[in-house]
Amino acid sequence: MSTKYMGTSAFSHRSQEYIDSAKGNNWIARAKKLLEDSYGKESDYYKDFNDTQRIARFSSMPR
């Protein structure tokens, strides 16, 4: 199942690609759990994933 869908922007009234956040969050949680199980919470892979996730969340916040 895709986490993306097409919709119309309320501001520009153009077709725009959106991400289904519930499905996206589910895949993020699965990837995080896989990294934790495979490498442990103290691994660079796990820490980098969390850092990237925080940066992505911060950059998508409305300003």
WOKABEL-V44309 format. One record per backbone hydrogen bond with DSSP energy under -1.0 kcal/mol. CO is the residue of the C=O (numbers start at 0). NH is the residue of the N-H. E is the energy in kcal/mol with one decimal. If there is no record, write none. Layout:
((CO:NH:E) (CO:NH:E))
This chain:
((2:19:-4.2) (4:17:-3.6) (6:15:-3.8) (8:12:-1.5) (13:8:-2.8) (15:6:-2.9) (17:4:-2.4) (19:23:-2.7) (20:24:-2.9) (21:25:-1.7) (22:26:-2.2) (23:27:-2.2) (24:28:-2.4) (25:29:-2.0) (26:30:-2.4) (27:31:-2.6) (28:32:-2.3) (29:33:-2.3) (30:34:-2.4) (31:35:-2.4) (32:36:-2.8) (33:37:-2.3) (34:38:-2.9) (35:39:-1.2) (39:42:-1.3) (42:46:-2.2) (43:47:-2.9) (44:48:-2.1) (45:49:-2.1) (46:50:-2.5) (47:51:-2.6) (48:52:-2.3) (49:53:-2.3) (50:54:-2.3) (51:55:-2.5) (52:56:-2.2) (53:57:-2.6) (54:58:-2.6) (55:59:-1.1) (57:60:-1.2))
